[in-house]
């Protein structure tokens, strides 16, 4: 019903009531007029609003004064015996109308907020469960358009204006007869952030100023946060897909490496046997061929073990061993390669016996790899230092060299398979598998491998293993020797 009709109908009802009561004004009390008129004013204000209530209160005030108070037919505020009734009527009507309007406004506001909360809850559920993040973002954009009466809402990804990518956009058709506010209202821009970083923007065009005025800022912020959540989820999904593709590529690479490494074993064995046969026949180059075959064989073994370790299929024989035996075996194995290079060994057992439970062969490979690495990257006569000691619950072996060390840019990559620093000459040999393989073998035994620069130049590689905590006591035979 139009507002003008409500005003006319309400005024007519009041006037009809007055006309009906006029014949009885001599015999009825004023209260019989005032109370029904108050009820009609409250009813009219509940339908037509606060202004209509005040208007009817004024009409009723005048009607009571002129028609129902003596002398009849005159309007005067100097009727002392009825002034209290008139004032009380007007004040009561005004206050009641005001309170009713306020209650109606609060009820409408509560319904609107409840609808907003319901919509926010639905949008939040969509963000968490929607299979299509783009569709969820479009629902957020549509909600923003509905709340602000906007024509268009766009969600973009990126920070630079020239690099933004539109991921969701909603355009609302203008209603018939609606006022076009696109040209008169500046677009609204909401920055979208995740973990404190700007990841995109929400742009709202053609905003209705009236809708913007009655919309709470917290509602707009909540919608922007939902858009940021959806955008962040889209980026996380893209990163997860990329990580999955990398893992699959890495798995395929390990399978290929394992297959190729296994197939290389047979030809390498054949080459080595032929080289040994040629060496017995006096062929000078046979020894070099055999050495290169051994080098390739070690590389193939590293590839196979690396593949097994990454697949969790590496088999270890964990037994009780000592660091003295491990360091001695490594030094003997490296003696032909080191030649006249001096190796300084120092075993510190002040804090207890250097006994641990570890795989002797795997640990030997770790120490030999570290010594080979020290020999390759040090000068031809630079000494190598080995220190074995115990630190609390760990056994520690340090391999110290006097080479160039590791560049600061390469510190986080030296344990990555096949990594070769650009600062190192490629004639040192190797394929970048020694350190990664050594680290995997160390960690598979519950230990670790780390690098630290040597204060006076060079590198320190620290290999740790769990110490064995059992105490060893000498046993004695209680039986006395037989006497002859």
C-alpha positions in Angstrom: 0.0 0.0 0.0 1.3 3.4 -0.9 2.3 5.8 1.8 -0.2 8.5 0.7 -3.1 6.0 0.9 -2.1 5.0 4.4 -2.1 8.7 5.5 -5.5 9.4 3.9 -7.1 6.2 5.3 -5.7 6.8 8.8 -6.8 10.4 8.9 -10.3 9.4 7.6 -10.6 6.7 10.3 -9.8 9.3 13.1 -12.2 11.8 11.6 -15.0 9.2 11.3 -14.5 8.3 14.9 -14.7 11.9 15.9 -17.9 12.3 13.8 -19.5 9.3 15.5 -18.7 10.6 19.0 -19.9 14.1 18.4 -23.6 13.4 19.2 -22.5 11.9 22.5 -20.1 14.6 23.7 -22.6 15.9 26.3 -23.0 12.6 28.0 -19.6 10.8 27.5 -16.4 11.4 29.5 -13.3 12.6 27.6 -11.5 9.4 28.5 -13.9 7.5 26.3 -12.6 9.5 23.4 -9.0 9.8 24.4 -8.3 6.1 24.8 -9.8 4.8 21.5 -8.0 7.7 19.7 -4.7 6.6 21.3 -5.2 3.1 20.0 -6.0 4.3 16.5 -2.8 6.5 16.5 -0.6 3.6 17.7 -2.1 1.4 15.0 -1.6 4.0 12.3 2.0 4.7 13.4 2.8 1.0 13.4 1.7 0.9 9.7 2.6 4.3 8.4 5.5 5.3 10.6 6.5 7.8 13.2 5.5 10.9 11.2 2.0 9.7 10.7 1.7 9.0 14.4 2.7 12.6 15.3 0.4 14.0 12.7 -2.6 12.1 14.0 -1.7 13.0 17.6 -1.8 16.7 16.5 -5.2 16.1 14.7 -6.6 14.3 17.8 -5.3 17.1 20.1 -7.1 19.8 18.1 -10.3 17.7 17.7 -10.5 17.0 21.5 -10.0 20.7 22.3 -12.5 22.0 19.8 -15.2 19.3 19.8 -15.1 17.6 23.2 -14.1 20.3 25.6 -16.4 23.1 26.7 -17.1 25.7 25.3 -17.6 23.5 22.2 -16.5 24.9 18.8 -13.6 26.9 20.1 -9.9 26.1 20.2 -8.2 27.4 23.3 -5.5 26.3 25.6 -7.0 28.3 28.4 -9.5 25.7 29.4 -7.9 25.0 32.8 -9.9 22.0 33.8 -9.1 20.1 30.6 -5.6 21.3 29.8 -4.1 18.4 31.7 -6.1 15.9 29.6 -5.0 17.5 26.4 -1.3 17.6 27.4 -1.4 14.1 28.7 -3.0 12.9 25.5 -0.5 14.5 23.2 2.5 13.5 25.3 1.3 9.9 25.6 0.6 9.7 21.9 3.9 11.2 21.0 6.0 9.0 23.3 4.0 5.9 22.4 4.5 6.6 18.7 8.2 7.2 19.2 8.7 4.0 21.2 6.8 2.0 18.7 8.8 3.3 15.8 12.0 2.6 17.7 10.9 -0.9 18.5 10.0 -1.5 14.8 13.3 -0.1 13.7 15.2 -2.3 16.1 13.2 -5.4 15.1 13.9 -4.6 11.4 17.5 -4.1 12.2 17.6 -7.4 14.1 16.0 -9.2 11.2 18.5 -7.7 8.8 21.4 -8.6 10.9 20.1 -12.1 11.4 19.8 -12.4 7.6 23.3 -11.1 7.2 24.7 -13.6 9.8 22.8 -16.4 8.0 24.3 -15.3 4.7 27.8 -15.0 6.2 27.5 -18.5 7.6 26.4 -19.9 4.2 29.3 -18.1 2.5 31.7 -19.5 5.1 30.4 -23.0 4.5 30.8 -22.5 0.8 34.4 -21.4 1.2 35.3 -24.5 3.2 33.3 -27.1 1.2 32.9 -25.7 -2.3 34.5 -27.9 -5.0 35.0 -24.8 -7.2 36.7 -21.9 -5.5 35.7 -19.6 -8.4 32.0 -20.4 -7.9 32.4 -19.6 -4.1 34.1 -16.3 -5.0 31.3 -15.4 -7.4 28.7 -16.0 -4.5 30.7 -13.6 -2.3 30.8 -11.0 -5.2 27.0 -11.5 -5.7 26.4 -11.0 -1.9 28.4 -7.8 -2.0 26.4 -6.5 -5.0 23.1 -7.3 -3.2 24.1 -5.6 0.1 25.4 -2.4 -1.6 23.0 -2.3 -4.5 26.0 -2.4 -6.8 26.1 -3.1 -10.5 29.4 -5.0 -10.7 31.8 -6.7 -8.3 35.2 -8.1 -9.4 37.8 -10.2 -7.5 41.3 -9.9 -8.9 44.5 -11.8 -8.0 47.9 -10.1 -7.8 49.4 -7.0 -6.4 50.5 -4.8 -9.3 47.8 -3.1 -11.3 49.2 -4.3 -14.6 49.6 -7.9 -13.3 46.1 -8.5 -11.7 44.2 -11.5 -12.9 40.4 -11.5 -12.7 39.3 -14.7 -11.0 35.6 -13.9 -10.4 33.2 -11.2 -11.7 29.5 -10.7 -11.2 27.4 -8.1 -13.1 23.8 -7.3 -11.8 21.3 -6.0 -14.3 19.6 -2.7 -13.3 16.0 -2.9 -12.3 13.4 -1.2 -14.4 13.1 2.4 -13.5 16.1 2.3 -11.2 18.4 5.3 -10.9 21.7 4.7 -12.5 24.4 5.5 -9.8 27.4 4.1 -11.7 28.6 7.5 -12.9 27.9 9.3 -9.6 29.4 6.9 -7.1 33.2 6.2 -6.9 34.1 2.5 -7.1 34.9 0.8 -3.7 38.2 -1.1 -3.4 38.9 -3.7 -0.7 42.4 -5.1 -0.4 42.5 -8.8 0.1 45.2 -10.1 2.4 46.4 -13.5 3.6 49.0 -13.9 6.5 49.6 -10.2 6.4 50.5 -10.1 2.6 48.4 -8.5 -0.1 47.2 -11.2 -2.6 44.5 -9.4 -4.5 41.7 -6.9 -4.5 37.9 -6.7 -4.6 36.4 -3.9 -6.7 32.8 -2.8 -6.4 31.3 -0.5 -9.0 27.9 1.3 -9.2 27.3 1.4 -5.4 24.0 2.8 -4.1 24.8 5.6 -1.6 21.7 4.8 0.5 22.6 1.1 0.7 26.2 2.0 1.6 25.0 4.3 4.4 22.9 1.6 6.1 25.5 -1.2 5.7 27.8 -1.8 8.6 31.5 -1.6 8.0 32.0 -5.0 9.7 29.7 -6.7 7.2 31.8 -5.3 4.3 35.0 -6.4 6.1 33.6 -9.9 6.6 32.8 -10.2 2.9 36.3 -9.0 2.0 37.8 -11.5 4.3 35.7 -14.3 2.8 37.0 -13.2 -0.6 40.6 -13.2 0.7 40.0 -16.7 2.1 38.7 -18.0 -1.2 41.6 -16.4 -3.1 44.1 -17.8 -0.6 42.5 -21.2 -1.0 42.8 -21.0 -4.8 46.5 -20.2 -4.5 47.0 -23.0 -2.0 45.3 -25.4 -4.4 47.5 -24.3 -7.2 50.6 -24.7 -5.0 49.4 -28.2 -3.9 48.8 -29.3 -7.5 52.3 -28.0 -8.4 53.8 -29.9 -5.4 52.0 -33.0 -6.4 53.4 -32.8 -9.9 56.9 -32.3 -8.5 56.5 -35.3 -6.3 55.3 -37.4 -9.1 58.1 -36.2 -11.3 60.6 -36.9 -8.5 59.1 -40.4 -8.1 59.4 -41.1 -11.8 63.0 -39.8 -11.7 63.8 -42.2 -8.8 62.3 -45.1 -10.7 64.3 -44.3 -13.9 67.5 -43.9 -11.9 66.9 -47.1 -10.0 66.2 -49.0 -13.3 69.1 -47.5 -15.1 71.5 -48.0 -12.2 70.5 -51.7 -11.9 71.0 -52.3 -15.6 74.5 -50.6 -15.5 75.8 -53.2 -13.0 76.2 -56.0 -15.6 78.1 -54.0 -18.3 80.4 -52.4 -15.6 81.3 -55.8 -14.2 82.1 -57.0 -17.8 84.2 -53.9 -18.4 86.1 -54.5 -15.2 86.8 -58.2 -16.0 88.0 -57.2 -19.5 90.2 -54.5 -18.0 91.7 -57.0 -15.6 92.3 -59.4 -18.4 94.0 -56.7 -20.5 96.2 -55.7 -17.5 97.4 -59.3 -17.2 98.4 -59.1 -20.9 100.5 -56.0 -20.3 98.0 -53.4 -21.6 99.1 -50.0 -20.1 95.7 -48.4 -20.1 93.9 -51.3 -18.5 94.5 -50.1 -14.9 93.0 -46.7 -15.7 90.0 -48.4 -17.3 89.5 -50.5 -14.2 89.8 -47.5 -12.0 87.1 -45.6 -14.0 84.9 -48.7 -13.9 85.3 -48.8 -10.1 84.3 -45.1 -10.0 81.3 -45.7 -12.1 80.4 -48.7 -10.0 80.5 -46.6 -6.8 78.3 -43.9 -8.5 75.8 -46.6 -9.6 75.8 -47.9 -6.0 75.1 -44.4 -4.7 72.2 -44.0 -7.1 70.7 -47.3 -6.1 71.0 -46.6 -2.4 69.7 -43.1 -2.9 66.6 -44.5 -4.6 66.1 -47.1 -1.9 66.5 -44.5 0.9 64.0 -42.1 -0.7 61.6 -45.0 -1.1 62.1 -46.1 2.5 63.5 -49.5 1.4 67.0 -49.0 2.7 68.1 -52.0 4.8 70.5 -51.4 7.7 72.2 -53.8 10.1 72.3 -52.0 13.5 74.9 -53.6 15.7 77.1 -52.4 18.6 80.4 -50.9 17.1 83.1 -48.5 18.2 84.3 -45.3 16.5 87.9 -46.4 16.8 87.2 -49.3 14.4 85.1 -47.1 12.1 87.8 -44.4 11.8 90.6 -47.0 11.4 88.6 -48.8 8.6 87.9 -45.5 6.8 91.6 -44.4 6.9 92.8 -47.8 5.6 90.2 -47.7 2.7 91.2 -44.2 1.7 95.0 -44.8 1.9 95.5 -45.6 -1.8 93.6 -42.6 -2.9 95.2 -40.2 -0.4 98.8 -41.2 -1.2 101.3 -39.0 0.6 98.6 -36.7 2.0 98.8 -36.6 5.8 95.7 -37.6 7.8 95.6 -36.6 11.4 93.4 -38.8 13.7 92.3 -37.8 17.1 90.1 -40.0 19.3 88.8 -38.4 22.5 87.3 -40.8 25.0 87.4 -38.7 28.1 83.6 -38.8 28.5 83.2 -42.5 28.1 83.8 -45.3 25.6 83.0 -44.4 22.0 80.5 -47.2 21.5 77.2 -46.9 19.5 74.6 -49.0 17.8 74.9 -48.3 14.1 75.4 -50.0 10.7 79.1 -50.3 10.3 79.1 -50.5 6.5 76.7 -47.6 6.0 78.7 -45.4 8.5 81.9 -46.4 6.8 80.5 -45.1 3.5 79.6 -41.8 5.2 83.1 -41.3 6.6 84.8 -42.3 3.3 82.5 -40.0 1.3 83.4 -37.1 3.6 87.2 -37.9 3.3 86.9 -38.2 -0.5 85.1 -34.8 -0.5 87.9 -33.3 1.6 90.6 -34.7 -0.7 88.9 -33.5 -3.9 88.3 -29.9 -2.7 91.6 -29.4 -0.8 95.1 -28.9 -2.2 97.1 -31.9 -3.3 99.2 -31.9 -0.1 96.7 -30.3 2.3 96.2 -32.5 5.4 92.9 -33.9 6.5 91.9 -34.0 10.2 89.6 -36.6 11.8 88.2 -36.1 15.3 86.1 -38.7 17.1 84.5 -37.9 20.4 81.4 -38.3 22.5 79.0 -35.5 23.2 76.3 -36.4 25.7 74.2 -39.1 24.1 75.8 -38.8 20.6 79.0 -40.1 19.0 80.6 -37.4 16.8 83.0 -37.7 13.9 84.4 -34.5 12.4 86.2 -34.3 9.1 88.1 -31.1 8.7 89.8 -29.9 5.5 91.6 -26.8 4.4 89.8 -26.2 1.1 87.9 -23.2 -0.1 84.8 -24.0 2.0 81.2 -23.7 0.8 79.9 -20.4 -0.6 77.2 -18.7 1.4 74.7 -19.0 -1.5 75.2 -22.8 -1.6 74.8 -23.6 2.1 71.1 -24.7 1.7 71.8 -26.8 -1.4 74.9 -28.9 -0.8 72.9 -31.8 0.5 70.6 -31.8 -2.6 71.3 -34.7 -5.1 73.2 -33.7 -8.2 73.9 -30.2 -7.0 77.3 -28.8 -8.1 78.4 -25.4 -7.1 79.2 -22.9 -9.9 82.3 -21.9 -7.9 83.8 -25.4 -8.1 85.7 -26.7 -11.1 84.1 -29.8 -12.7 87.4 -31.6 -13.1 87.2 -32.7 -9.4 84.9 -35.6 -10.4 81.8 -36.9 -8.9 78.1 -36.3 -9.7 76.9 -34.5 -6.6 75.7 -37.7 -4.9 78.3 -38.1 -2.1 77.0 -35.6 0.5 73.2 -36.3 -0.2 73.9 -40.0 0.2 76.0 -39.5 3.3 73.2 -37.4 4.9 70.5 -40.0 4.1 72.6 -42.8 5.6 73.3 -40.8 8.7 69.7 -39.9 9.3 68.5 -43.4 8.5 70.5 -44.5 11.6 69.1 -41.9 13.9 72.1 -39.5 13.5 72.8 -36.5 11.3 75.2 -34.7 9.1 75.9 -30.9 9.1 78.3 -28.4 7.7 80.1 -25.5 9.5 82.9 -23.3 8.1 86.3 -23.8 9.6 87.5 -20.6 11.4 90.9 -20.6 9.8 89.6 -21.6 6.3 88.1 -24.8 5.0 85.1 -27.0 5.9 84.0 -29.0 8.9 81.5 -31.9 8.3 80.1 -33.3 11.5 78.7 -36.8 11.4 76.7 -37.9 14.5 75.4 -41.3 15.6 73.4 -42.3 18.7 75.7 -43.5 21.5 75.2 -46.9 23.2 74.3 -46.3 26.9 74.9 -49.9 28.1 77.8 -50.3 30.6 80.4 -52.9 30.0 82.0 -54.6 33.0 84.8 -57.2 32.7 83.8 -60.8 33.5 85.9 -63.1 35.6 85.9 -66.9 35.9 85.1 -67.8 39.5 86.5 -71.3 39.1 90.0 -71.8 40.4 92.5 -73.3 37.9 93.1 -77.0 38.2 96.3 -77.9 40.1 98.5 -80.5 38.7 
